[in-house]
Amino acid sequence: MNWIVAKIKWIMLVSGVLTCTTIFAAIAPQAALRSTFGATLEGPLAEIVVRNWGALIAIVGAMLIYGAFNPPTRPLVLTAASLSKLTFIGLVLTYGTQYVGHQAGVSIAADLVMVVLFICCLIAVRRDTTPA
């Protein structure tokens, strides 16, 4: 796990940039839904919810980028990003398994890898700072 801690800046940068791609949903909600889930939602409420979803996830990506350059914020950022990604994974696997065959499945796999790396880093850092 020490290699993860040593490379966490780059892991956070790559993860942050990938996570920021959801800004696409804030700009083109219907296209983002088709791309991610292979389906769309209609109406003004869908426009609000999907745009907000895209913006909030992009903010998590921006937090990861910020945390990459600001080590004291990393535990909070990694925890928040992990919880956000685990929520998405849980919701899709609980309510939307039919979407796993679309881009959502790729997103789940990528998010799961990120969460594992983030948690390993948090554990390793905590272990190093805990008095023996």
N, C-alpha and C positions, 0 to 999 in steps of 0.2 A: 504493500500500500504506500510505501514511501515514494515510489515513482509517481503515483497519482498526486501526492502533495507537491512533489518537485515540479510537476507539469500542470498544476491546477490553473495557473494563469491562462495557459493556452487552451486547456479544456474549457474553461469558462468563456473565453473569447469565441471559440468555435461554437459552443453551445448557445451563447448569446446571439451570435449572428444568425444561426439557424432558427432560433426561437423568434427573433425579430421578423422573420419572413411572414409571420401572421399579420403584419401590418397590411398585407394584401387583402385580408378580410375586411379591414376598416375602409379600404379604398373601393374594392369591388366585391361586395358580400356574396352575391349570387355566384360569381365565378369561383370564389374561394370555396363555397359550399359544394359546388359541382366537382371541383378538383379534389377536395378532401374526402367528401362523403358520397359523391356520385348522385347527389340529390340537392334540391333547393327548398327553401321556405318562401312563402309569398306574403306580401303585405308590409305595411309600414312598421309594425312591431318587429317583424323578422329583420328588417333593415337596421333597426336600432340595436337589437340584441346581438346580431352577428357582427356589426361594426364595433360594438362595445367589447365583445369577446376577442376580436382581432386586436383591438387596441390594448386591452388588458394583458394579453399574452405577450404582445410586443414590448410592453413595459417590463414584464419579467425578463425578457431578453436583454433589454437595456440595463436592467439591474445586474444581470450576469456580466455584462461588459464592464459596467462600473466597478463591480466587485473584483474583477480580474486585476484592475489597476489600484484598488484600495483594499489591501489585505485585512484591515480591522473589520470591514463590513462583510467579509466572506462567509462567516458562519450564518449570519442572518440571511444573506442573499441565497446561499446554497440551501438552507432550510426552506425558505419561501418558494424557491423554484422547484424543489423536490415535491413539496406539498401540492403545488399547482399542477405539476406534471402527473403526479400520482392520482390526483382528482380526475384529470382528463382520462387517464388510462382506465381507472375504475368505472367511470361513467360509460365509456364506450364499450368496455367488456361486459358491463351489467345491462345496459339498455340498447346498445347498438352494434351487436356482433355482426349484423348484416353489412356494416360499413368497413369491417376489417379488411376486406378484399380490395378496398380502394386506397387512396393515399392515407387515410386514417390509420391503416395497418402499419404503414411505413413510419408514420408519426409516433405510433405507440412503441414500435421497436426502438426508434431513435431516442424517444423520451425515457424509455426504460434503461437504456445504456447510460444516458446522462444521469439519471437518478442513482444508479448503482455507483457510478464514479463519484458523484457528489457525496453520497452517504459514506463511501469508503474514505474519502478525504476528511469528512467531519469526524469519523471514528478515529482515524490516524492522528489527526491534530489533537483531538481530545485526549487520546492515550498519551501523547507526547507532553501535554501540559498538566496532566494529572499527577500530583505528587505520589511517590512510591510509598 
